[in-house]
């Protein structure tokens, strides 16, 4: 057993300094696993440490990071020998209390890039293997520059250079002002929503609980995708009211928790709705909440570990500003769980590029170049990496710290960018799929195997029962992002065209999967992509059905035509069943690319206005639209939406009257007759 007295004394001195400063710090332990575990045992007590490890006793290894969020521990340990998973490490760092330490155990930093990290498997597609980790190369470089304690098995112990006589005071003024704003939402004029933005540890959830305590005579609902995220809210309510709170309690005093789906299914009455971690809730659900609840507060951790993209900040905030002139936005910047300038928080931000900010640049559009960037180039060029990470986070609702590892280490990925004067203007991230042998392809089609990382190839093969989608290579667009100031200026289209040109020699198809909206689908279809699948379930992150679109590159289009025709049949059936509530604008966009069946005769429709009614006319129209979709697309927009909802989706009269703001059933019947009359006036529709 080694004598670790000097190490222990150094840690005790650091802990005292951190307690006075109300800060937290990283302690790095590197070497062989046995030595690292022995030192850790000498430095910590099991009763005040949260231990994350897949192999050590008395440790946990949560599958999802939300299992850690909302908890606090005096100290924490991350066993890097179990694999460097950025989301787990970052989330664990967020649970350490002021005055606490995060112990990080790793192999020798000089060999970290070539070490066989167990986490590498999580970013590898089937058939690929990493010889080295660019993520770990960058990680080891940065760790060696951080002002943190580092105990290494092969380095003679020396006293830590970290010394501080700082005694910090935590300021609660900003939080109190936030509480007052929440109270105003509940007691002032209606339809004045409040948005609270904060980094982790700024007391946003606590402010919700404090406000609930001050509004003890109001019925308040707190809503979040994960109940655990509301624990801080309930704890502060209980503390203020001086009552006991148990961790699984979902109703305390005047405050009740409801999940987003339950809330919108039941629409219970309340005086104030609090939406915690709003950025993790699909925006369509947030918009529905806005419609039903005139007094509402949205609170979100923007740079954190919940999987939030900055797209929420921009797009949702823009919607609020445009539609609610009296809305207010509060940004909590002062930390409350620990004092300002916390070393551990800054370490996490540095290691995972959480501070990456995208700065808009006005380029000359004719001077933009499109190039491919390798993972080696990314790890050798930190400013370039920061720009790309920032732009990807800016453009998407859901981002994760794991995305950085995927970007640097996934061997099947290819990255293309648009740039001008060294400024990144667009990013297109692609993964190459397929290339399997015939036997594996057969097993995938039969459902016996599901190789990691080949999502599009598997979907296409199972839709068509054709192994060629698995044996040949194809390209799937994971993300495409363009600088906000360059939207609608052709940059994304030009970048996508460049990607296709580069991929054509090796890939038979290129495709993408995304939360389907009419606007997004219009973009992809305008670039020659065809929709071949629509997911039955709404995606949790976007609140939309996932669409799969593909385009042939170096192969015959016959297979694509077959898939598109099959999708057409599936969609028309689905509109009467699981897609009955699909947005009619999206339905219109999907139908717009369907091909007419010229050999099918049109059904006779009685043109007498008195004979047109839903009972006898809708079946004939359904047949007509199914076989000649261009007839429907030739109608004016308002008629088309009514016919889609009434004929193809079979909405009830009550739904239709509400959707089209009609006075009643007679008005609906009249609107239907006019729409049909307009349709059959066109010669080619008969």
Order of alpha helices (4+ residues) and beta strands (2+ residues): alpha-beta-alpha-beta-beta-alpha-beta-alpha-beta-alpha-beta-alpha-beta-alpha-beta-beta-alpha-beta-alpha-beta-alpha-beta-alpha-beta-alpha-alpha-alpha-beta-beta-alpha-alpha-alpha-beta-alpha-beta-alpha-beta-beta-alpha-alpha-alpha-alpha-alpha-alpha-alpha
